[in-house]
């Protein structure tokens, strides 16, 4: 496929417009899907369509040419997306749906007693509130996964990638995904958030994830201060601890900004990414590796270099 010239006007226009177009297209498609008779089917169609579009633009205008080279992990990446992260999300959706339907049947005409959720607010405002609250758990789970060896052994699978592109967006261990879901969604359950809020948060997270991992030459400007963008997430995958142990936000950068882990220097993020240790080859071996002593030793590799800032860090990065 012919590349767009790096200094040509078409590429520059696309660099500034693609992120909002792809992100906005995904959310508009989500709205149409949720309003249809088969929301799950149509949402998956929208998700795949956005992923395919990202894949095409990765070839037309890549951020890093080196990341276009095969790494032998495509099958494993797809398996993790569908069979680990996908199953964790499906399980959470089923649990929440059953719980909310049961509550509605038991008390069809009233709210759950004592529920403080502001369900009289417009849905869009409720979703924004839900995103902010869910981000507390997402940020905490992500940061703990970097600072605690017991959790890093699972999260290392995600950081073991040597290139960022759309197909390793969902490369997560089941334990890692489950922890994020539990810490981010449980507070919303306890507050009485309705099912549409959960569905929209899941959709926002899905499209944010696709775009943060994309290997497209994009310009996101002031958006970098507010939401998780490809520019910020590339720093998060740096081998250098002072750079990689930053930008934990899944969707929003609010807590990174408030807690001092925001990182966006005025230079190009590193192309050489990954971890010091070794991840097993093969989907099933990768799932099993964190549960064995030999597997954990391989994941950790040499003793991690402590960051100069002095904060606790578990990442075994080079």
DOLOKOL-259845 format. One line per 2 residues: number of its first residue (from 0); their letters; for each residue x, y, z of N, C-alpha, C. Coordinates in steps of 0.05 Angstrom, whole numbers, plus 5000, padded with zeros to 4 digits. Example, Ala and Ser with C-alpha at 12.3 -4.5 7.8 and 13.67 -1.06 7.14 Angstrom:
2
0	AS	5264,4886,5156,5246,4910,5156,5264,4934,5156 ~ 5257,4955,5142,5273,4979,5143,5258,5001,5157
***
This chain:
318
0	XX	5017,4976,5000,5000,5000,5000,5018,5025,5000 ~ 5011,5044,4983,5027,5068,4981,5024,5086,5005
2	XX	5046,5095,5017,5046,5112,5040,5039,5141,5031 ~ 5025,5155,5049,5021,5184,5045,5047,5198,5052
4	XX	5055,5217,5037,5079,5232,5042,5078,5245,5070 ~ 5099,5242,5085,5100,5251,5113,5097,5282,5114
6	XX	5105,5296,5094,5103,5325,5094,5081,5336,5075 ~ 5065,5318,5064,5044,5327,5046,5020,5337,5061
8	XX	5005,5354,5048,4981,5366,5060,4960,5346,5067 ~ 4953,5326,5050,4933,5306,5057,4939,5292,5084
10	XX	4965,5285,5087,4972,5271,5111,4970,5289,5136 ~ 4977,5314,5133,4975,5333,5155,4946,5337,5163
12	XX	4929,5340,5143,4900,5343,5150,4889,5319,5164 ~ 4896,5295,5154,4887,5271,5167,4899,5267,5195
14	XX	4924,5276,5199,4937,5273,5225,4921,5288,5246 ~ 4909,5311,5239,4894,5327,5258,4865,5319,5260
16	XX	4854,5306,5240,4825,5300,5240,4818,5271,5245 ~ 4837,5252,5242,4830,5224,5243,4821,5216,5271
18	XX	4835,5225,5292,4828,5216,5319,4799,5223,5325 ~ 4791,5249,5323,4763,5255,5329,4743,5241,5310
20	XX	4751,5237,5284,4733,5224,5266,4729,5194,5273 ~ 4750,5180,5279,4748,5152,5286,4734,5148,5313
22	XX	4742,5164,5332,4730,5163,5359,4701,5170,5358 ~ 4695,5193,5345,4668,5202,5343,4651,5182,5327
24	XX	4662,5171,5305,4648,5151,5290,4641,5127,5306 ~ 4660,5118,5323,4654,5095,5340,4632,5100,5360
26	XX	4631,5125,5371,4610,5131,5391,4583,5135,5377 ~ 4583,5148,5354,4558,5151,5339,4547,5123,5332
28	XX	4565,5106,5322,4557,5078,5316,4546,5064,5340 ~ 4558,5069,5364,4549,5056,5388,4520,5065,5395
30	XX	4515,5091,5391,4488,5101,5396,4468,5088,5378 ~ 4474,5085,5353,4456,5071,5334,4453,5042,5341
32	XX	4475,5029,5350,4473,5001,5357,4456,4997,5381 ~ 4459,5014,5402,4443,5011,5426,4413,5016,5422
34	XX	4408,5032,5401,4380,5038,5395,4367,5017,5376 ~ 4383,4998,5367,4373,4977,5348,4361,4953,5363
36	XX	4350,4935,5347,4338,4911,5358,4360,4891,5366 ~ 4384,4893,5355,4406,4875,5361,4431,4891,5369
38	XX	4431,4903,5393,4452,4921,5400,4480,4908,5400 ~ 4482,4884,5411,4508,4871,5413,4520,4865,5385
40	XX	4503,4855,5367,4512,4849,5340,4522,4874,5326 ~ 4506,4895,5328,4514,4920,5313,4537,4934,5326
42	XX	4539,4932,5353,4562,4945,5366,4588,4931,5357 ~ 4587,4904,5356,4611,4889,5347,4618,4897,5318
44	XX	4597,4901,5302,4602,4909,5274,4616,4936,5273 ~ 4607,4955,5290,4619,4981,5291,4648,4979,5301
46	XX	4652,4963,5321,4679,4960,5333,4698,4949,5312 ~ 4690,4928,5298,4707,4916,5278,4713,4936,5255
48	XX	4692,4951,5248,4696,4971,5226,4717,4992,5234 ~ 4715,5002,5258,4735,5021,5267,4763,5009,5268
50	XX	4765,4984,5278,4791,4971,5279,4802,4967,5251 ~ 4786,4960,5232,4795,4956,5204,4804,4983,5193
52	XX	4789,5004,5198,4797,5031,5188,4824,5039,5200 ~ 4828,5033,5226,4854,5040,5239,4876,5024,5225
54	XX	4871,4998,5220,4891,4981,5208,4899,4992,5180 ~ 4880,5002,5165,4886,5013,5139,4903,5039,5141
56	XX	4896,5056,5160,4911,5081,5163,4938,5076,5175 ~ 4942,5054,5189,4968,5047,5199,4987,5042,5176
58	XX	4977,5032,5154,4993,5027,5130,4997,5052,5114 ~ 4977,5069,5113,4979,5093,5097,4997,5115,5110
60	XX	4995,5117,5136,5010,5139,5149,5019,5129,5177 ~ 5038,5111,5178,5047,5100,5204,5063,5120,5220
62	XX	5059,5118,5246,5076,5134,5265,5104,5124,5264 ~ 5108,5097,5265,5134,5085,5264,5134,5064,5242
64	XX	5151,5067,5223,5154,5047,5201,5162,5020,5213 ~ 5179,5021,5233,5190,4996,5244,5167,4979,5257
66	XX	5146,4992,5266,5124,4977,5279,5106,4963,5259 ~ 5111,4967,5233,5096,4952,5212,5106,4924,5208
68	XX	5130,4918,5218,5142,4892,5214,5129,4871,5232 ~ 5124,4847,5221,5111,4825,5237,5128,4818,5261
70	XX	5114,4811,5283,5128,4803,5307,5122,4775,5316 ~ 5106,4761,5300,5099,4733,5307,5078,4730,5328
72	XX	5066,4752,5337,5047,4751,5360,5018,4756,5351 ~ 5013,4758,5326,4986,4765,5317,4964,4746,5327
74	XX	4969,4720,5324,4950,4700,5333,4945,4701,5363 ~ 4967,4704,5378,4965,4706,5407,4950,4732,5415
76	XX	4956,4754,5401,4942,4779,5407,4912,4776,5403 ~ 4904,4764,5381,4875,4760,5375,4863,4742,5396
78	XX	4877,4721,5404,4867,4702,5423,4862,4716,5450 ~ 4881,4733,5458,4878,4748,5484,4854,4767,5482
80	XX	4852,4781,5459,4830,4800,5455,4803,4786,5457 ~ 4800,4763,5445,4774,4749,5443,4769,4731,5468
82	XX	4790,4717,5477,4786,4696,5497,4794,4703,5525 ~ 4808,4725,5529,4814,4733,5557,4801,4760,5563
84	XX	4810,4781,5550,4798,4808,5555,4769,4808,5547 ~ 4763,4795,5524,4736,4794,5515,4717,4779,5534
86	XX	4727,4756,5544,4711,4740,5562,4707,4754,5589 ~ 4728,4767,5598,4725,4782,5623,4704,4804,5621
88	XX	4704,4818,5598,4685,4839,5594,4657,4828,5590 ~ 4655,4806,5576,4629,4793,5572,4617,4783,5599
90	XX	4635,4772,5615,4626,4762,5642,4616,4785,5659 ~ 4630,4807,5658,4621,4831,5674,4595,4841,5663
92	XX	4591,4841,5637,4566,4851,5625,4543,4833,5633 ~ 4547,4807,5633,4526,4788,5640,4518,4792,5669
94	XX	4538,4794,5687,4533,4797,5715,4517,4823,5721 ~ 4526,4845,5708,4512,4870,5713,4484,4870,5702
96	XX	4481,4857,5678,4454,4857,5666,4435,4840,5683 ~ 4444,4817,5692,4427,4799,5709,4420,4813,5735
98	XX	4439,4826,5747,4434,4839,5773,4414,4862,5769 ~ 4417,4877,5748,4399,4900,5744,4371,4892,5736
100	XX	4370,4871,5719,4343,4861,5711,4329,4849,5735 ~ 4344,4835,5752,4332,4823,5777,4321,4845,5795
102	XX	4337,4866,5798,4328,4889,5815,4303,4902,5803 ~ 4303,4905,5776,4280,4918,5764,4255,4901,5766
104	XX	4257,4874,5765,4234,4857,5768,4224,4857,5796 ~ 4243,4858,5815,4235,4858,5843,4222,4884,5851
106	XX	4232,4906,5840,4221,4933,5847,4217,4949,5821 ~ 4198,4941,5805,4196,4953,5778,4189,4983,5777
108	XX	4178,4993,5798,4168,5021,5796,4185,5041,5812 ~ 4205,5031,5827,4220,5049,5844,4249,5044,5841
110	XX	4265,5063,5851,4294,5060,5851,4302,5042,5873 ~ 4327,5032,5871,4338,5016,5893,4339,5034,5918
112	XX	4329,5026,5941,4328,5043,5964,4356,5054,5972 ~ 4358,5079,5976,4383,5091,5985,4403,5096,5963
114	XX	4396,5090,5938,4415,5093,5916,4420,5123,5911 ~ 4445,5132,5913,4451,5160,5909,4455,5168,5880
116	XX	4453,5149,5861,4460,5156,5834,4440,5176,5822 ~ 4449,5198,5809,4431,5218,5799,4418,5210,5772
118	XX	4400,5191,5773,4389,5180,5748,4369,5199,5735 ~ 4364,5222,5748,4347,5243,5736,4363,5261,5717
120	XX	4389,5259,5718,4406,5276,5701,4405,5265,5673 ~ 4411,5282,5653,4413,5272,5625,4433,5249,5623
122	XX	4428,5230,5606,4445,5206,5604,4474,5214,5598 ~ 4478,5234,5581,4506,5241,5574,4521,5251,5598
124	XX	4508,5266,5616,4521,5275,5640,4526,5252,5659 ~ 4508,5233,5661,4512,5209,5677,4536,5193,5667
126	XX	4539,5191,5641,4561,5176,5630,4588,5190,5637 ~ 4588,5216,5635,4613,5231,5642,4620,5227,5671
128	XX	4600,5228,5688,4604,5223,5717,4614,5195,5721 ~ 4602,5175,5707,4610,5148,5709,4639,5144,5700
130	XX	4647,5158,5679,4674,5155,5669,4694,5166,5689 ~ 4688,5188,5702,4706,5200,5722,4708,5181,5746
132	XX	4686,5170,5755,4687,5152,5778,4700,5125,5772 ~ 4694,5114,5748,4706,5089,5740,4736,5092,5737
134	XX	4744,5116,5729,4773,5120,5724,4789,5119,5750 ~ 4777,5123,5773,4791,5120,5798,4801,5091,5800
136	XX	4782,5072,5796,4790,5044,5798,4809,5035,5776 ~ 4804,5045,5751,4822,5038,5729,4850,5048,5734
138	XX	4852,5073,5744,4879,5085,5750,4892,5069,5772 ~ 4877,5062,5793,4889,5048,5816,4898,5020,5808
140	XX	4882,5006,5792,4889,4979,5784,4914,4980,5766 ~ 4915,4999,5748,4938,5002,5730,4963,5009,5744
142	XX	4961,5028,5762,4985,5036,5777,4996,5014,5795 ~ 4977,5000,5809,4985,4978,5826,4999,4956,5810
144	XX	4989,4952,5785,5001,4931,5768,5030,4938,5761 ~ 5037,4963,5762,5065,4971,5756,5082,4972,5782
146	XX	5069,4975,5804,5085,4980,5829,5085,4955,5848 ~ 5070,4935,5841,5070,4911,5857,5077,4887,5840
148	XX	5099,4872,5848,5108,4850,5832,5087,4828,5829 ~ 5070,4825,5850,5049,4805,5849,5029,4810,5827
150	XX	5026,4835,5819,5008,4843,5797,5023,4847,5771 ~ 5047,4857,5773,5063,4862,5748,5067,4836,5732
152	XX	5069,4814,5745,5073,4789,5731,5050,4783,5711 ~ 5026,4793,5717,5004,4790,5699,5004,4813,5678
154	XX	5009,4837,5687,5008,4860,5669,5031,4861,5649 ~ 5053,4847,5656,5076,4847,5638,5069,4837,5611
156	XX	5050,4819,5609,5041,4809,5583,5034,4831,5564 ~ 5020,4851,5574,5012,4874,5557,5036,4890,5549
158	XX	5055,4894,5567,5079,4910,5561,5101,4895,5546 ~ 5097,4870,5541,5117,4854,5527,5118,4859,5497
160	XX	5098,4874,5487,5097,4879,5458,5121,4896,5450 ~ 5132,4890,5426,5154,4905,5416,5146,4926,5395
162	XX	5120,4927,5390,5109,4948,5373,5080,4953,5381 ~ 5070,4977,5376,5043,4984,5382,5027,4985,5356
164	XX	5005,4970,5356,4987,4971,5333,4960,4961,5341 ~ 4941,4964,5324,4913,4959,5332,4908,4931,5342
166	XX	4922,4911,5332,4916,4883,5340,4928,4875,5367 ~ 4945,4891,5380,4952,4883,5407,4939,4901,5428
168	XX	4918,4914,5420,4902,4930,5439,4892,4913,5462 ~ 4882,4889,5456,4869,4872,5477,4888,4851,5488
170	XX	4914,4855,5486,4933,4835,5496,4936,4839,5527 ~ 4917,4827,5542,4917,4828,5571,4913,4800,5582
172	XX	4925,4796,5605,4920,4771,5620,4893,4773,5633 ~ 4879,4750,5636,4853,4750,5648,4853,4762,5676
174	XX	4873,4756,5692,4874,4767,5719,4876,4798,5718 ~ 4892,4808,5700,4896,4837,5697,4870,4850,5689
176	XX	4856,4840,5669,4831,4851,5660,4810,4850,5682 ~ 4809,4827,5697,4788,4823,5718,4792,4843,5740
178	XX	4817,4849,5747,4822,4868,5769,4813,4896,5761 ~ 4819,4904,5736,4810,4930,5727,4779,4932,5727
180	XX	4766,4911,5717,4737,4912,5716,4725,4914,5744 ~ 4736,4898,5763,4726,4897,5790,4729,4924,5804
182	XX	4752,4937,5802,4757,4962,5815,4743,4985,5803 ~ 4737,4984,5777,4724,5006,5764,4694,5004,5764
184	XX	4683,4980,5763,4654,4977,5761,4640,4974,5787 ~ 4653,4962,5807,4640,4957,5833,4629,4983,5845
186	XX	4645,5005,5846,4634,5030,5857,4609,5039,5843 ~ 4608,5035,5817,4584,5044,5802,4560,5027,5809
188	XX	4565,5000,5813,4543,4983,5822,4532,4993,5849 ~ 4551,4998,5867,4543,5006,5894,4528,5033,5895
190	XX	4535,5050,5876,4522,5076,5874,4495,5075,5859 ~ 4489,5052,5846,4464,5049,5833,4463,5059,5804
192	XX	4486,5060,5791,4486,5069,5763,4470,5050,5745 ~ 4455,5061,5726,4438,5044,5709,4454,5030,5687
194	XX	4443,5010,5675,4456,4994,5655,4467,5011,5631 ~ 4451,5030,5620,4462,5046,5598,4488,5060,5604
196	XX	4492,5068,5629,4517,5081,5636,4541,5061,5634 ~ 4536,5036,5643,4557,5016,5640,4563,5010,5611
198	XX	4542,5009,5595,4546,5003,5566,4562,5025,5553 ~ 4556,5050,5559,4570,5072,5546,4599,5074,5556
200	XX	4603,5069,5581,4631,5069,5591,4647,5047,5578 ~ 4635,5024,5574,4649,5002,5560,4655,5009,5531
202	XX	4637,5023,5518,4641,5031,5490,4664,5052,5489 ~ 4663,5072,5507,4684,5092,5507,4711,5079,5512
204	XX	4713,5060,5530,4738,5046,5536,4747,5030,5513 ~ 4729,5018,5498,4736,5001,5475,4749,5018,5453
206	XX	4737,5041,5447,4747,5057,5425,4772,5073,5433 ~ 4773,5081,5458,4798,5093,5468,4821,5074,5466
208	XX	4816,5049,5474,4837,5029,5472,4847,5024,5444 ~ 4829,5022,5425,4838,5018,5397,4856,5041,5388
210	XX	4849,5065,5396,4864,5088,5386,4890,5093,5401 ~ 4891,5086,5427,4916,5091,5442,4938,5072,5432
212	XX	4931,5049,5421,4951,5031,5412,4957,5034,5382 ~ 4942,5051,5368,4945,5052,5339,4973,5063,5331
214	XX	4983,5052,5309,5008,5061,5298,5002,5080,5274 ~ 4988,5102,5280,4981,5122,5260,4994,5148,5269
216	XX	5004,5163,5250,5016,5189,5255,4993,5209,5260 ~ 4988,5214,5285,4965,5232,5293,4975,5256,5308
218	XX	4959,5277,5307,4963,5301,5324,4938,5305,5341 ~ 4941,5305,5367,4918,5307,5384,4918,5332,5402
220	XX	4940,5348,5401,4940,5374,5413,4931,5375,5442 ~ 4912,5393,5448,4903,5397,5475,4888,5373,5486
222	XX	4878,5355,5469,4865,5331,5478,4883,5314,5496 ~ 4910,5316,5491,4929,5301,5508,4927,5308,5537
224	XX	4917,5331,5544,4915,5339,5572,4890,5328,5585 ~ 4871,5318,5569,4845,5310,5580,4840,5280,5578
226	XX	4846,5269,5555,4839,5241,5550,4864,5225,5543 ~ 4862,5199,5545,4884,5181,5538,4887,5180,5507
228	XX	4910,5188,5497,4914,5189,5468,4938,5171,5460 ~ 4942,5166,5434,4965,5150,5426,4991,5163,5435
230	XX	4994,5189,5433,5019,5202,5441,5026,5196,5470 ~ 5006,5197,5488,5011,5192,5516,5017,5163,5522
232	XX	5002,5145,5508,5005,5116,5514,5032,5106,5503 ~ 5043,5118,5483,5069,5110,5473,5090,5114,5494
234	XX	5088,5136,5509,5106,5141,5532,5103,5119,5553 ~ 5078,5111,5557,5073,5091,5578,5086,5064,5571
236	XX	5091,5059,5546,5104,5033,5538,5134,5036,5536 ~ 5145,5058,5545,5174,5062,5545,5187,5042,5564
238	XX	5211,5033,5556,5227,5016,5574,5239,5031,5598 ~ 5241,5057,5595,5252,5073,5617,5231,5077,5638
240	XX	5237,5069,5663,5217,5070,5684,5206,5098,5689 ~ 5223,5118,5688,5214,5145,5692,5193,5154,5672
242	XX	5193,5141,5649,5173,5147,5628,5150,5127,5628 ~ 5157,5102,5631,5136,5081,5629,5118,5080,5653
244	XX	5127,5087,5676,5110,5088,5700,5095,5114,5702 ~ 5082,5122,5680,5067,5146,5678,5043,5141,5660
246	XX	5025,5161,5659,5002,5160,5641,4986,5134,5645 ~ 4976,5130,5669,4961,5106,5675,4931,5107,5667
248	XX	4922,5131,5660,4893,5134,5654,4884,5116,5631 ~ 4861,5104,5635,4850,5087,5614,4835,5103,5593
250	XX	4818,5122,5603,4803,5139,5585,4809,5169,5589 ~ 4812,5176,5615,4817,5204,5622,4844,5207,5635
252	XX	4855,5231,5633,4881,5237,5646,4877,5252,5672 ~ 4853,5253,5682,4847,5269,5706,4864,5261,5729
254	XX	4865,5236,5735,4879,5227,5759,4910,5228,5755 ~ 4919,5224,5731,4948,5228,5726,4955,5257,5731
256	XX	4938,5275,5722,4944,5304,5726,4944,5310,5756 ~ 4925,5300,5771,4922,5307,5799,4943,5293,5816
258	XX	4952,5269,5809,4970,5253,5825,4999,5254,5815 ~ 5005,5270,5795,5032,5274,5787,5044,5253,5770
260	XX	5028,5237,5756,5039,5216,5739,5035,5222,5709 ~ 5027,5247,5703,5023,5255,5675,5051,5260,5663
262	XX	5054,5250,5638,5081,5253,5625,5077,5257,5595 ~ 5085,5280,5585,5082,5286,5557,5104,5306,5549
264	XX	5129,5298,5548,5151,5317,5541,5150,5324,5511 ~ 5163,5345,5505,5163,5355,5477,5185,5342,5460
266	XX	5184,5316,5459,5202,5300,5442,5188,5274,5434 ~ 5200,5260,5415,5187,5237,5404,5189,5213,5423
268	XX	5167,5198,5428,5169,5175,5445,5187,5154,5433 ~ 5198,5135,5450,5217,5115,5440,5203,5095,5421
270	XX	5218,5085,5402,5208,5064,5384,5215,5036,5396 ~ 5236,5034,5412,5244,5009,5424,5229,5006,5450
272	XX	5208,4989,5450,5192,4985,5473,5192,4956,5481 ~ 5181,4949,5504,5180,4922,5513,5188,4920,5543
274	XX	5197,4896,5552,5205,4892,5579,5232,4878,5580 ~ 5245,4878,5603,5270,4865,5606,5267,4835,5605
276	XX	5246,4825,5617,5242,4796,5619,5232,4783,5593 ~ 5224,4758,5596,5214,4743,5572,5186,4733,5578
278	XX	5169,4736,5558,5142,4725,5559,5142,4700,5542 ~ 5129,4679,5552,5128,4653,5537,5115,4657,5510
280	XX	5121,4639,5492,5108,4639,5465,5084,4622,5466 ~ 5063,4631,5454,5038,4615,5453,5018,4625,5473
282	XX	4993,4626,5465,4971,4637,5481,4968,4623,5508 ~ 4966,4596,5508,4962,4582,5533,4986,4584,5552
284	XX	5010,4583,5541,5033,4586,5557,5034,4614,5570 ~ 5026,4634,5555,5026,4661,5566,5006,4664,5589
286	XX	4983,4650,5587,4964,4651,5609,4974,4637,5634 ~ 4989,4615,5630,4999,4599,5652,5024,4610,5665
288	XX	5040,4625,5650,5067,4633,5659,5067,4647,5686 ~ 5049,4666,5691,5051,4680,5717,5046,4663,5742
290	XX	5036,4638,5738,5029,4621,5760,5051,4602,5768 ~ 5074,4602,5755,5096,4585,5761,5120,4601,5769
292	XX	5137,4590,5787,5160,4605,5797,5179,4610,5774 ~ 5183,4590,5756,5201,4594,5734,5190,4615,5715
294	XX	5164,4614,5711,5152,4634,5693,5155,4662,5704 ~ 5151,4666,5730,5154,4693,5741,5183,4702,5739
296	XX	5202,4684,5743,5230,4692,5740,5236,4701,5712 ~ 5225,4687,5693,5228,4695,5665,5216,4722,5659
298	XX	5192,4727,5670,5179,4753,5666,5195,4776,5678 ~ 5205,4772,5702,5220,4793,5715,5247,4798,5703
300	XX	5260,4778,5693,5287,4781,5682,5306,4791,5704 ~ 5323,4810,5697,5341,4821,5717,5326,4839,5736
302	XX	5338,4844,5759,5325,4861,5779,5318,4888,5766 ~ 5294,4898,5772,5286,4923,5759,5302,4947,5769
304	XX	5308,4965,5751,5323,4990,5758,5303,5010,5770 ~ 5309,5019,5794,5291,5037,5808,5292,5065,5795
306	XX	5269,5077,5792,5268,5104,5780,5281,5125,5798 ~ 5292,5145,5787,5306,5166,5802,5287,5181,5819
308	XX	5261,5181,5812,5242,5196,5828,5236,5184,5855 ~ 5244,5159,5858,5242,5146,5884,5216,5131,5889
310	XX	5197,5132,5871,5172,5118,5876,5176,5088,5871 ~ 5160,5072,5885,5161,5043,5883,5154,5035,5855
312	XX	5169,5017,5844,5164,5008,5816,5171,4979,5814 ~ 5153,4964,5801,5157,4935,5798,5165,4928,5770
314	XX	5162,4946,5751,5167,4939,5723,5195,4930,5719 ~ 5198,4907,5706,5225,4898,5699,5231,4907,5671
316	XX	5234,4932,5668,5239,4944,5641,5269,4950,5639 ~ 5278,4952,5613,5306,4958,5609,5311,4987,5607
***
